[in-house]
Amino acid sequence: MAERNRMPPWHERLRLRNGREVQIRPIRPEDAEPLRAGFGLLRPEEIRQRFLQPLRELPPELARRLTHPNPRNEFALVAAEPLPPGEALIGAVARVSVAQDTREGEFAILVSHFVAGMGLGRHLMRRLVRWSRGRRVERLHGDVLLDNTAMLALAESLGFRRQRSDSPGLARIALELR
Ligand SMILES: CC(C)(COP(=O)(O)OP(=O)(O)OC[C@H]1O[C@@H](n2cnc3c(N)ncnc32)[C@H](O)[C@@H]1OP(=O)(O)O)[C@@H](O)C(=O)NCCC(=O)NCCS
């Protein structure tokens, strides 16, 4: 159950099905190091599903970019331990980026296996949709590996439709927001 009273915008406390409490909040620059540290605990498969390529580590420049979303066209939420940013381990990151001069948003999400299967992916995707609607984004899309049954099922249940993709092995899924 989310607690949102007296919280800054986009901040929530969630109790997961296993009793663990997480804080949902916008990503912060201080999250870069915990993100890099936690990256080593991820499974190669979840990294491949998120980044569409194998990565042995999260390069500092990519960590910097992910933790400094441009407020004009990007938005990113984390599910973190309820500790100050910089100390808190990050369990999940969900982001959307709106292409310049368009109303087209692209999302990406990673819920680590430590906290997967407990409703976080659905919750974070709904928040991305809410933010996108607020920004008058007309269409939200993502590229998902064809063997990523979990993401394809989650997206379908949220109303995303599969589209033709020119990239082999990938499905583009899109949600019309108009
Ligand atoms: C896909 C992902 C975001 C799902 O997150 P999650 O927190 O585990 O998902 P939830 O617990 O909210 O489950 C939401 C729905 O996803 C689907 N789902 C989740 N795990 C699943 C699994 N192992 N097998 C099949 N469907 C699954 C189900 O439809 C589920 O709905 P239900 O609970 O009503 O059955 C997560 O597994 C993940 O980050 N994977 C690696 C990175 C990735 O694939 N990113 C997407 C491309 S950008």
The ligand as a Gaussian input file, in Angstrom:
#p B3LYP/6-31G(d) Opt

LIG

0 1
 C        9.974000      -7.224000     -16.776000
 C       10.109000      -6.661000     -15.371000
 C       10.202000      -5.143000     -15.425000
 C        8.889000      -7.081000     -14.537000
 O        9.014000      -6.478000     -13.258000
 P        8.343000      -7.146000     -11.961000
 O        8.453000      -6.200000     -10.846000
 O        8.924000      -8.486000     -11.752000
 O        6.837000      -7.289000     -12.452000
 P        5.527000      -7.338000     -11.546000
 O        5.792000      -8.125000     -10.305000
 O        4.992000      -5.980000     -11.397000
 O        4.569000      -8.202000     -12.475000
 C        3.819000      -7.554000     -13.465000
 C        3.439000      -8.539000     -14.554000
 O        4.602000      -8.913000     -15.290000
 C        4.428000     -10.252000     -15.759000
 N        5.493000     -11.051000     -15.193000
 C        6.339000     -10.705000     -14.186000
 N        7.232000     -11.678000     -13.997000
 C        6.952000     -12.650000     -14.885000
 C        7.537000     -13.900000     -15.200000
 N        8.606000     -14.358000     -14.534000
 N        6.993000     -14.628000     -16.208000
 C        5.930000     -14.169000     -16.895000
 N        5.327000     -12.978000     -16.642000
 C        5.835000     -12.249000     -15.648000
 C        3.083000     -10.712000     -15.288000
 O        2.150000     -10.389000     -16.306000
 C        2.854000      -9.835000     -14.075000
 O        1.497000      -9.641000     -13.805000
 P        0.769000     -10.498000     -12.627000
 O        1.535000     -10.190000     -11.386000
 O       -0.611000      -9.956000     -12.630000
 O        0.900000     -11.918000     -13.057000
 C       11.383000      -7.273000     -14.671000
 O       11.313000      -8.665000     -14.752000
 C       12.679000      -6.796000     -15.273000
 O       13.160000      -5.727000     -14.949000
 N       13.330000      -7.608000     -16.154000
 C       14.679000      -7.309000     -16.658000
 C       14.765000      -6.021000     -17.477000
 C       13.709000      -5.934000     -18.529000
 O       13.256000      -6.929000     -19.065000
 N       13.301000      -4.701000     -18.885000
 C       12.308000      -4.489000     -19.922000
 C       12.873000      -3.942000     -21.180000
 S       13.297000      -2.228000     -21.035000

